């Protein structure tokens, strides 16, 4: 019992750090947390009721994923990807995601119900006019494909790439550009469910090409918003 109790604080620290990590990433995926926003340790500690040690662990994890930049004597900031970063992120996604689509398709129709449920949630969010949820679910569709492929290394890479893509879209996508569309997602899901790996891969590349083409990679970054307001919303 004593040994178990002595290990509990360590698990609690990791759990709290992961909670902060998830909160920041979700705010990015929902386009509430903007590139360049300062992630003050005290602010995060108050928002999540966490110590500085836990906050720093979360920030280090986010920095390792390329989502946060930690600057000496200045603190942590949400990363501001450059146009070169944007091109590299989409180049990487177009290498990884078609492969995952093929693997998922090879596993057959058993994954159809989960994909269908996710697409229904996307459509529902759009019907409600819930842009934040629609954007988050749109990004999560790509992670769901990775989960269905059951390829741990690809899935880990993609989690980082999807979060970084959200920052890129925030910086460089015009206000009237479409959200990552459910029509494309439905076509990809149908090809995967039908076991058509090559078709699913081609559709995925076309989909990512369209997202990248919607970006204006010369626009200046937008100003950050209040961290407390973003993470408490």
C-alpha positions as CSV (number, residue, x, y, z in Angstrom):
1,X,0.0,0.0,0.0
2,X,2.8,2.4,0.9
3,X,4.5,1.8,-2.5
4,X,1.2,2.4,-4.3
5,X,0.6,5.6,-2.4
6,X,4.1,6.8,-3.1
7,X,3.6,6.4,-6.9
8,X,0.3,8.2,-7.0
9,X,1.6,11.8,-7.0
10,X,3.7,11.0,-10.1
11,X,0.7,9.7,-12.0
12,X,-1.4,12.7,-10.9
13,X,1.3,15.1,-12.2
14,X,1.4,13.3,-15.6
15,X,-2.4,13.3,-15.8
16,X,-2.6,17.0,-15.0
17,X,0.1,17.9,-17.6
18,X,-1.8,15.8,-20.2
19,X,-5.0,17.7,-19.3
20,X,-3.3,21.0,-20.1
21,X,-1.8,19.5,-23.2
22,X,-5.2,18.4,-24.5
23,X,-6.8,21.7,-23.6
24,X,-4.3,23.7,-25.6
25,X,-4.4,21.3,-28.6
26,X,-8.3,21.3,-28.6
27,X,-8.3,25.1,-28.5
28,X,-5.9,25.1,-31.5
29,X,-8.0,22.5,-33.4
30,X,-11.1,24.7,-32.7
31,X,-9.3,27.8,-33.9
32,X,-9.8,29.5,-30.6
33,X,-6.1,29.6,-29.7
34,X,-4.2,31.6,-32.2
35,X,-0.6,31.5,-33.3
36,X,1.7,33.8,-31.3
37,X,-0.5,33.7,-28.1
38,X,1.6,33.8,-25.0
39,X,1.1,30.8,-22.8
40,X,1.9,32.3,-19.4
41,X,2.7,29.7,-16.7
42,X,0.7,31.6,-14.1
43,X,-2.3,32.0,-16.4
44,X,-2.3,28.3,-17.2
45,X,-1.8,27.4,-13.6
46,X,-4.9,29.4,-12.6
47,X,-7.0,28.1,-15.5
48,X,-6.2,24.5,-14.7
49,X,-5.5,24.7,-11.0
50,X,-2.0,23.3,-11.6
51,X,1.4,24.0,-10.2
52,X,4.2,25.5,-12.2
53,X,6.0,22.1,-12.3
54,X,2.9,20.6,-14.0
55,X,2.5,23.6,-16.4
56,X,6.1,23.4,-17.4
57,X,5.8,19.7,-18.1
58,X,2.8,20.3,-20.3
59,X,4.6,23.2,-22.2
60,X,7.7,21.0,-22.8
61,X,5.5,18.3,-24.2
62,X,3.7,20.8,-26.5
63,X,7.1,22.2,-27.6
64,X,8.3,18.7,-28.4
65,X,5.3,18.4,-30.7
66,X,6.2,21.6,-32.5
67,X,3.0,23.3,-31.3
68,X,4.6,25.7,-28.8
69,X,7.8,27.6,-28.9
70,X,9.7,28.3,-25.6
71,X,11.9,31.4,-25.8
72,X,14.6,32.1,-23.2
73,X,13.6,34.9,-20.8
74,X,10.3,35.4,-22.7
75,X,8.3,32.3,-22.0
76,X,6.1,30.0,-24.1
77,X,4.1,31.0,-27.2
78,X,1.8,29.2,-29.6
79,X,4.0,28.5,-32.6
80,X,3.7,30.7,-35.7
81,X,4.4,28.5,-38.7
82,X,6.1,30.1,-41.7
83,X,5.0,29.6,-45.3
84,X,7.9,27.1,-45.6
85,X,6.7,25.3,-42.5
86,X,3.2,25.1,-44.1
87,X,4.5,23.6,-47.3
88,X,6.6,21.0,-45.4
89,X,3.6,20.1,-43.1
90,X,1.3,19.4,-46.1
91,X,4.1,17.6,-47.9
92,X,4.5,15.3,-44.9
93,X,0.7,14.8,-44.6
94,X,0.5,13.8,-48.3
95,X,3.2,11.1,-47.7
96,X,1.7,9.7,-44.5
97,X,-2.1,10.0,-44.9
98,X,-2.5,8.2,-48.2
99,X,-0.5,5.3,-46.8
100,X,-2.8,5.2,-43.7
101,X,-5.9,5.3,-46.0
102,X,-4.6,2.2,-47.8
103,X,-3.9,0.4,-44.6
104,X,-7.3,1.3,-43.2
105,X,-9.0,0.1,-46.4
106,X,-7.2,-3.2,-46.3
107,X,-8.8,-3.8,-42.9
108,X,-12.2,-3.9,-44.5
109,X,-15.7,-2.7,-43.8
110,X,-15.5,-3.4,-40.1
111,X,-14.5,0.2,-39.5
112,X,-17.5,1.7,-41.4
113,X,-19.7,2.3,-38.3
114,X,-17.1,4.4,-36.5
115,X,-16.4,6.5,-39.6
116,X,-20.2,6.9,-40.2
117,X,-20.7,8.1,-36.7
118,X,-17.9,10.6,-36.9
119,X,-19.3,12.0,-40.2
120,X,-22.7,12.3,-38.7
121,X,-21.2,14.4,-35.8
122,X,-19.5,16.6,-38.4
123,X,-22.8,17.2,-40.2
124,X,-24.6,17.9,-37.0
125,X,-22.0,20.5,-35.9
126,X,-22.3,22.2,-39.2
127,X,-26.2,22.1,-39.1
128,X,-26.0,23.7,-35.6
129,X,-23.7,26.4,-36.8
130,X,-21.1,25.3,-34.3
131,X,-18.0,26.3,-36.2
132,X,-15.5,25.4,-33.4
133,X,-16.9,21.9,-33.1
134,X,-17.0,21.5,-36.9
135,X,-13.4,22.5,-37.2
136,X,-12.2,20.3,-34.4
137,X,-14.2,17.3,-35.7
138,X,-12.8,17.9,-39.2
139,X,-9.3,17.6,-37.9
140,X,-10.2,14.6,-35.8
141,X,-11.4,12.8,-38.9
142,X,-7.9,12.4,-40.1
143,X,-6.7,11.1,-36.8
144,X,-9.6,8.6,-36.9
145,X,-8.2,7.2,-40.1
146,X,-4.9,6.8,-38.4
147,X,-6.5,5.0,-35.5
148,X,-8.3,2.7,-37.9
149,X,-5.0,1.9,-39.7
150,X,-3.6,0.8,-36.3
151,X,-0.1,2.2,-37.2
152,X,1.2,3.8,-34.0
153,X,4.1,5.6,-35.6
154,X,2.1,7.2,-38.3
155,X,-0.7,8.1,-35.8
156,X,1.8,9.8,-33.5
157,X,3.2,11.9,-36.4
158,X,-0.3,12.8,-37.6
159,X,-1.4,14.1,-34.2
160,X,1.3,16.7,-34.4
161,X,0.8,17.4,-38.1
162,X,-3.0,18.0,-37.6
163,X,-2.4,20.4,-34.8
164,X,0.3,22.3,-36.7
165,X,-2.0,22.3,-39.8
166,X,-4.7,24.1,-37.7
167,X,-2.2,26.8,-36.8
168,X,-1.3,27.1,-40.4
169,X,-4.9,27.4,-41.5
170,X,-5.5,30.1,-38.8
171,X,-2.6,32.1,-40.1
172,X,-3.0,31.7,-43.9
173,X,-6.6,30.8,-44.8
174,X,-8.9,33.5,-46.0
175,X,-12.1,34.2,-44.0
176,X,-14.4,32.7,-46.7
177,X,-12.4,29.6,-47.3
178,X,-14.3,26.4,-46.7
179,X,-13.8,24.2,-43.7
180,X,-12.1,20.8,-44.4
181,X,-15.2,19.4,-46.1
182,X,-17.5,16.6,-45.1
183,X,-18.1,15.8,-48.7
184,X,-14.5,14.9,-49.2
185,X,-14.5,13.0,-45.9
186,X,-17.6,11.0,-46.9
187,X,-15.9,9.9,-50.2
188,X,-12.7,8.9,-48.4
189,X,-14.7,7.0,-45.8
190,X,-16.8,5.2,-48.5
191,X,-13.6,4.1,-50.3
192,X,-12.1,2.8,-47.1
193,X,-15.2,0.9,-46.1
194,X,-15.4,-0.6,-49.6
195,X,-11.7,-1.8,-49.3
196,X,-10.6,0.4,-52.2
197,X,-7.2,1.4,-50.9
198,X,-5.8,3.1,-54.0
199,X,-9.0,5.1,-54.4
200,X,-9.0,6.2,-50.7
201,X,-5.3,7.2,-51.1
202,X,-6.0,9.3,-54.2
203,X,-9.0,11.0,-52.6
204,X,-6.9,11.8,-49.5
205,X,-4.2,13.4,-51.7
206,X,-6.8,15.4,-53.6
207,X,-8.4,16.5,-50.3
208,X,-5.1,17.7,-48.8
209,X,-4.2,19.4,-52.1
210,X,-7.4,21.4,-51.9
211,X,-6.8,22.5,-48.3
212,X,-3.2,23.6,-49.2
213,X,-4.4,25.4,-52.3
214,X,-6.9,27.4,-50.2
215,X,-4.0,29.0,-48.2
216,X,-2.5,32.4,-49.0
217,X,1.0,31.7,-47.9
218,X,2.1,35.4,-48.0
219,X,-0.5,36.8,-45.6
220,X,0.9,38.3,-42.3
221,X,0.0,36.6,-39.0
222,X,-3.1,37.6,-37.2
223,X,-2.8,39.1,-33.7
224,X,-3.3,36.7,-30.7
225,X,-6.2,36.8,-28.3
226,X,-6.5,36.6,-24.5
227,X,-5.4,33.2,-23.2
228,X,-7.8,33.1,-20.3
229,X,-10.8,33.9,-22.5
230,X,-9.8,31.2,-25.0
231,X,-9.2,28.3,-22.6
232,X,-12.2,29.1,-20.3
233,X,-14.7,29.3,-23.2
